[in-house]
Amino acid sequence: MAPGQARTGPGQSSPGFLPRIYWDDPAVVNCLAGGLAGAVTATFVCPLDVLKTRLQVQRKVPGVHYAGIGGSLKQIFKNEGMKGLYRGLTPTLFALLPNWAVYFTVYERLKISIGKKTAGNRYVAQPMVHMAAATGAGVATMLVTNPLWVVKTRLQTQHMGIRMGSAKGGQAPLYTGTFNALRRIARQEGIAGLYSGLLPSLIGVCHVAVQFPLYEACKAKLAERAGTTVDNLDPLSVVGVSAFSKMVASTVTYPHEVVRSHMHIAGSGPFKGFLKTCKQIKAEEGIKGFYRGCTTNLLRTTPAAALTFTSFEMLSRKMKKMGAKQRERTEEESEQQTALNS
């Protein structure tokens, strides 16, 4: 048996619920670490996500006005209870595993594939490499998860009295959950409804094209100053770098989120209605309309990014250490078996 090959003999155990060979696979590490980190973060910041989305679209409902973060959260809690603060969490959690799994996996693979190979079989990742990898990963992620983000937006805003989708007829009953929403949107609006807002989402890929190169560059700079490697940066440094890069990227690219939320609700399709929505927001509120909820978004995304990236870094390091120990044990067992057979 070759070193590194999984064994299933008596008395041999696998860590957790996966065969131990899988802990050596970077794709599995990226998938699990990214998914778990994203789930922790989404649960923590969900109330701010609900408020951000409602601030983005409140102009569509005369008489509905959220002002101030603390007061608005209290208003939602008073009218809808704790459940109101966590609307849309279920589709978010369903989307997170494919979202971060696809994102981190594709990002790491593209970063290696595009990077320049040097002596010693190592890859040097330049800013343009990070940008290209982040863009490709962002596009792949959006294509996989867009229907769940449409559902999330509608669940978060349907209690405001907004008419949802492009289906004909009177005021439709409220969605009762994630799968109910997916079925009704697919039946009434088709693929176009499920992929509403795809264009601004794809435009929003420039968000990660800003965030990831900045994140990688800051990590490299801090590692250089500390006289260590990027993989050995302390958690506090990772928190600071991830928060800073997310704050810059979120501010620069925020308008696409407002347009996307309007298109999610309208069910206008992937591309149709984009320019019309932009013109309506500009005509009714001016430039400030494209930044509705931006402060709430920064309060949500900055700690969220810090938590997600730090969790990802720590979890992936732990998994890689587990994989290294597994390889050592497997090689020792292989050597012992070879000695017994000889």
C-alpha positions in Angstrom: 0.0 0.0 0.0 1.4 3.4 -1.0 2.1 6.0 1.6 -0.9 8.3 2.1 -3.4 5.7 0.9 -6.4 5.3 3.2 -6.7 2.2 5.3 -9.8 0.5 6.6 -8.4 -2.4 8.5 -9.5 -3.5 12.0 -8.5 -1.2 14.8 -8.0 1.8 12.5 -10.2 4.8 13.0 -10.9 7.9 11.0 -11.0 11.4 12.7 -14.6 12.7 12.9 -17.0 11.6 10.2 -14.6 11.6 7.2 -12.1 9.0 6.0 -8.7 10.3 7.2 -7.4 10.5 3.6 -9.8 13.3 2.9 -8.3 15.6 5.5 -5.3 15.9 3.2 -7.4 17.2 0.3 -7.2 21.0 0.0 -10.6 21.1 -1.6 -12.1 19.4 1.5 -10.3 21.7 3.8 -11.5 24.8 1.9 -15.0 23.5 1.7 -15.5 22.6 5.3 -13.5 25.5 6.8 -15.2 28.0 4.5 -18.7 26.6 5.0 -18.4 26.4 8.8 -16.9 29.9 9.1 -19.6 31.3 6.9 -22.4 29.7 9.0 -21.0 31.1 12.2 -20.8 34.5 10.7 -24.2 34.6 9.1 -26.0 33.6 12.3 -24.1 36.3 14.3 -24.9 39.2 11.9 -28.3 38.2 10.6 -30.3 41.0 12.4 -28.1 43.6 10.7 -28.5 41.9 7.4 -32.3 42.0 7.7 -32.2 45.7 8.6 -29.7 46.5 5.7 -32.0 44.8 3.1 -35.1 46.7 4.4 -33.3 50.0 4.4 -32.3 49.4 0.8 -35.9 48.9 -0.4 -38.0 50.9 2.1 -38.8 53.6 -0.4 -41.1 51.1 -2.1 -43.5 51.2 0.9 -44.9 54.6 1.8 -45.3 54.9 5.6 -42.5 52.4 6.4 -39.5 54.2 7.7 -36.5 52.8 9.6 -34.2 55.4 11.1 -31.2 54.6 13.2 -29.8 51.1 13.7 -30.7 50.5 17.3 -34.2 52.0 17.0 -34.9 50.1 13.8 -33.8 46.8 15.3 -36.1 47.4 18.3 -38.9 48.3 15.9 -38.5 45.0 14.0 -38.3 43.1 17.3 -41.4 44.8 18.7 -43.5 44.2 15.5 -42.2 40.7 14.6 -40.4 39.3 17.6 -37.1 37.5 17.5 -38.1 35.7 14.4 -38.2 39.0 12.5 -34.6 39.6 13.2 -33.6 36.3 11.7 -35.7 36.3 8.6 -33.8 34.8 5.6 -31.3 33.0 7.8 -32.4 29.5 6.5 -31.7 30.2 2.8 -28.5 32.0 3.8 -27.3 28.9 5.7 -28.3 26.7 2.8 -26.4 29.0 0.4 -23.3 29.3 2.6 -21.9 25.8 2.2 -21.9 26.0 -1.6 -21.1 29.7 -1.5 -17.9 29.6 0.6 -17.1 26.1 -0.4 -17.1 27.0 -4.1 -15.5 30.4 -3.5 -12.5 29.3 -1.4 -12.0 26.2 -3.4 -12.1 27.9 -6.8 -10.1 30.8 -5.5 -7.3 28.6 -4.2 -7.2 26.5 -7.3 -7.2 29.5 -9.6 -4.6 31.2 -7.6 -2.2 28.2 -8.0 -3.1 27.7 -11.6 -2.6 31.3 -12.6 0.4 32.0 -10.4 3.9 31.8 -11.7 5.8 28.7 -10.8 9.3 29.2 -9.4 12.2 26.9 -8.5 11.3 24.7 -5.6 7.8 24.0 -6.9 6.3 27.0 -5.1 3.9 29.6 -6.5 4.3 33.3 -6.3 0.9 35.0 -6.2 0.9 38.6 -7.5 -1.9 41.1 -7.0 -3.2 40.5 -10.5 -3.3 36.8 -9.9 -5.3 37.4 -6.7 -7.7 39.6 -8.6 -8.2 37.2 -11.4 -8.7 34.3 -9.0 -11.1 36.2 -6.9 -13.1 37.3 -9.9 -13.4 33.8 -11.3 -14.4 32.4 -7.9 -17.0 35.1 -7.5 -18.6 34.4 -10.8 -18.7 30.7 -10.1 -20.3 31.3 -6.7 -23.0 33.6 -8.0 -24.1 31.1 -10.7 -24.5 28.4 -8.1 -26.2 30.4 -5.3 -28.2 33.2 -6.9 -31.7 31.6 -6.4 -31.1 31.3 -2.6 -30.1 34.9 -2.4 -33.3 35.9 -4.2 -35.3 33.9 -1.6 -33.3 35.5 1.3 -34.1 39.0 0.1 -37.8 38.2 -0.3 -38.2 36.5 3.1 -36.5 39.5 4.7 -38.7 42.1 3.1 -42.1 40.4 2.5 -43.5 41.6 5.9 -43.1 45.2 4.8 -46.0 44.8 2.4 -44.0 44.9 -0.8 -45.4 43.1 -3.8 -43.1 40.3 -4.7 -42.1 39.1 -8.2 -43.6 39.5 -11.6 -46.4 37.0 -11.2 -49.9 38.2 -12.3 -52.9 38.5 -10.0 -53.6 40.1 -6.7 -51.4 40.3 -3.6 -49.9 36.9 -3.2 -49.8 35.1 0.2 -46.5 35.3 2.2 -43.9 32.7 1.6 -43.9 30.2 4.4 -40.2 29.2 4.1 -37.2 28.6 1.9 -38.5 25.7 -0.2 -42.0 27.2 -0.5 -40.4 30.3 -1.9 -38.2 28.4 -4.3 -41.1 26.3 -5.6 -43.4 29.3 -6.0 -40.8 31.5 -7.7 -39.9 28.6 -10.1 -43.5 27.9 -10.9 -44.7 31.5 -11.3 -41.6 33.3 -12.6 -39.4 30.5 -14.0 -35.6 30.6 -14.3 -35.8 34.4 -14.8 -37.3 34.9 -11.3 -34.7 32.6 -9.7 -31.9 34.5 -11.3 -33.2 38.0 -10.8 -30.4 40.4 -10.0 -27.7 38.3 -11.5 -26.2 41.2 -13.5 -25.6 43.4 -10.5 -24.3 40.4 -8.6 -21.8 39.8 -11.4 -20.9 43.4 -11.3 -20.5 43.0 -7.6 -17.7 40.5 -8.2 -15.4 43.5 -8.4 -16.0 43.6 -4.6 -13.9 40.5 -4.1 -11.5 41.6 -6.8 -10.8 44.6 -4.5 -11.0 42.7 -1.2 -8.9 39.6 -1.8 -5.8 41.2 -3.4 -5.9 43.8 -0.6 -6.3 41.1 2.0 -3.4 39.0 0.6 -1.1 42.1 0.2 -1.7 43.2 3.8 -1.1 39.7 5.1 2.2 39.5 3.2 3.2 42.9 4.5 2.4 42.0 8.1 4.2 38.6 7.8 7.3 40.4 6.4 7.3 42.8 9.3 6.9 40.1 11.8 9.6 37.9 10.2 7.2 35.0 9.7 5.1 33.4 7.0 1.6 34.2 6.0 0.3 30.8 7.3 1.7 31.6 10.8 0.3 35.1 11.3 -1.4 35.5 14.7 -5.2 35.6 14.8 -5.3 39.3 15.8 -3.4 40.3 12.6 -5.8 38.2 10.5 -8.8 39.9 12.1 -7.4 43.3 11.4 -6.4 42.6 7.8 -9.7 40.9 6.9 -11.8 43.7 8.5 -9.8 46.5 6.8 -10.0 44.8 3.3 -13.7 44.1 3.7 -14.5 47.7 4.8 -12.7 49.2 1.8 -14.2 46.8 -0.7 -17.8 47.2 0.7 -17.7 50.9 0.5 -16.4 51.1 -3.0 -18.9 48.5 -4.4 -22.0 49.0 -2.3 -24.4 50.5 -4.9 -24.7 47.1 -6.7 -26.3 45.6 -3.5 -29.1 48.2 -3.5 -29.9 47.6 -7.2 -29.7 43.8 -6.7 -32.2 43.9 -3.8 -34.7 45.8 -5.9 -34.3 43.3 -8.8 -34.6 40.4 -6.4 -38.0 41.7 -5.2 -39.2 42.7 -8.7 -38.3 39.3 -10.2 -37.2 41.1 -13.4 -34.8 38.4 -14.5 -31.0 38.2 -14.6 -30.4 41.3 -16.8 -33.7 42.9 -17.7 -34.6 45.9 -15.6 -31.1 46.7 -14.5 -30.9 50.1 -16.2 -34.5 50.9 -15.3 -33.9 50.2 -11.6 -30.8 52.4 -11.6 -32.6 55.3 -13.2 -35.5 55.0 -10.8 -33.2 55.1 -7.7 -31.3 58.0 -9.2 -34.5 59.9 -10.1 -36.2 59.4 -6.7 -33.3 59.7 -4.3 -30.2 60.8 -6.1 -26.8 59.3 -5.5 -27.6 58.8 -1.8 -30.2 56.3 -2.8 -27.4 53.9 -3.9 -26.0 54.0 -0.4 -29.1 53.3 1.6 -28.1 51.0 4.4 -24.4 51.4 3.8 -23.6 52.2 7.4 -25.5 49.2 8.6 -23.8 47.1 6.0 -20.4 48.2 7.2 -21.3 47.3 10.8 -22.5 44.0 9.5 -19.8 43.1 7.0 -16.7 44.3 8.7 -16.9 42.1 11.8 -18.5 39.4 9.6 -15.5 39.4 7.3 -13.1 39.4 10.3 -15.0 36.4 11.8 -15.3 34.5 8.5 -11.7 34.9 7.4 -10.2 34.3 10.8 -12.4 31.2 11.3 -11.4 30.0 7.9 -7.7 30.5 8.5 -7.8 28.9 11.9 -9.9 25.9 10.8 -7.9 25.3 7.7 -4.7 25.4 9.7 -6.1 22.9 12.2 -7.3 20.6 9.4 -3.9 20.7 7.6 -2.2 19.8 10.8 -4.6 16.8 11.2 -3.8 15.8 7.7 0.0 16.0 8.3 -0.4 13.7 11.4 -2.5 11.3 9.4 0.2 11.0 6.7 2.9 10.4 9.3 0.8 7.6 10.9 -0.1 6.1 7.6 3.6 6.1 6.4 4.7 4.5 9.7 2.0 1.8 9.4 3.1 1.2 5.8 6.7 0.8 6.8 5.8 -1.6 9.6 3.7 -3.7 7.2 6.5 -3.8 4.7 8.9 -4.9 7.4 6.5 -7.7 8.5 6.0 -8.9 4.9 9.7 -8.9 4.1 
